[in-house]
Amino acid sequence: MARLRFEGVGVRFGDARVLDGIDLDLTERRIGVVGANGSGKSTLARLINGLVSPTSGRLLVDDLDVAREGRAVRRRVGFVFTNPDSQIVMPTVREDVAFTLRPRKLPKAETSARVDAVLDRLGIAHLADRPAHHLSGGQKQLLALAAVLVGEPDVLVADEPTTLLDARNAREIAARFAELPQQVLLVTHQLGLVADFDRVLVVDAGRIVADDEPGPALAFYERLLDAEDAASGGRP
Ligand SMILES: Nc1ncnc2c1ncn2[C@@H]1O[C@H](COP(=O)(O)OP(=O)(O)OP(=O)(O)O)[C@@H](O)[C@H]1O
């Protein structure tokens, strides 16, 4: 497992303080991140592979400082977005997955073998020559996952990867994540997806307000939502 260390990390966008004073040492295999809309979860996730830079403090993946060694970090940390369209770049499924390996300049046969293996593992080998943009939402998310996994990252960060999917596809993607050997940090609003994780972080207004096993962390989050509902007079 990698060690993800946040040391006094803060992020501002202009005048808005989006994350503040985040200190975390994450070594567990399955880490969930939950919190209300706009609480800072995506920003927290994006910091891990350098999509967002800290305004203060620093973030280390093992001994690599993300701000200084972004390339090396991105080889180790794969990122899956909510909307797979934002990461599909090539015309066909096979080409899109192979694209991840392009900078590594591997022999063609090795690239093909790796691509075939990952498509097979995710149950989408039959889609290899299909145009990527003709796939269903669930198939696209599996393609996005394949394109990340083919790079053999040690850590997978996923930002609400099931949000745009119907219940059946969401279950399928969640099951694929559950069987990955990699360390996974999953941001989600679907609390059931992290119920058997090793550790769950609750983010509220840019801070970590609970950090525990799923039972107590999710119970804390439910109480927080209830308290906010009560304070707003029950308005959504
Ligand atoms: N690039 C940016 N520039 C300016 N403000 C931003 C940027 N990215 C995020 N924000 C703001 O930072 C805050 C936290 O956003 P973030 O996306 O991290 O929240 P979130 O918890 O993931 O929300 P959601 O559950 O709705 O996805 C929000 O107020 C958002 O508008």
The ligand as a Gaussian input file, in Angstrom:
#p B3LYP/6-31G(d) Opt

LIG

0 1
 N      -11.458000      25.262000      -9.854000
 C      -12.240000      25.874000      -8.987000
 N      -12.332000      27.216000      -8.949000
 C      -13.120000      27.845000      -8.057000
 N      -13.865000      27.208000      -7.110000
 C      -13.813000      25.876000      -7.103000
 C      -13.017000      25.131000      -8.032000
 N      -13.174000      23.808000      -7.753000
 C      -14.028000      23.730000      -6.722000
 N      -14.412000      24.956000      -6.325000
 C      -15.312000      25.260000      -5.207000
 O      -14.780000      24.597000      -4.075000
 C      -15.822000      24.093000      -3.253000
 C      -15.600000      22.604000      -3.030000
 O      -15.742000      21.948000      -4.274000
 P      -15.571000      20.370000      -4.415000
 O      -15.845000      20.055000      -5.845000
 O      -14.264000      19.958000      -3.847000
 O      -16.751000      19.843000      -3.495000
 P      -17.408000      18.409000      -3.395000
 O      -17.517000      18.101000      -1.942000
 O      -16.678000      17.437000      -4.234000
 O      -18.853000      18.672000      -3.992000
 P      -19.864000      17.708000      -4.812000
 O      -20.326000      16.658000      -3.858000
 O      -20.948000      18.647000      -5.217000
 O      -19.084000      17.151000      -5.985000
 C      -17.133000      24.429000      -3.958000
 O      -17.644000      25.596000      -3.368000
 C      -16.703000      24.687000      -5.380000
 O      -17.571000      25.598000      -5.998000

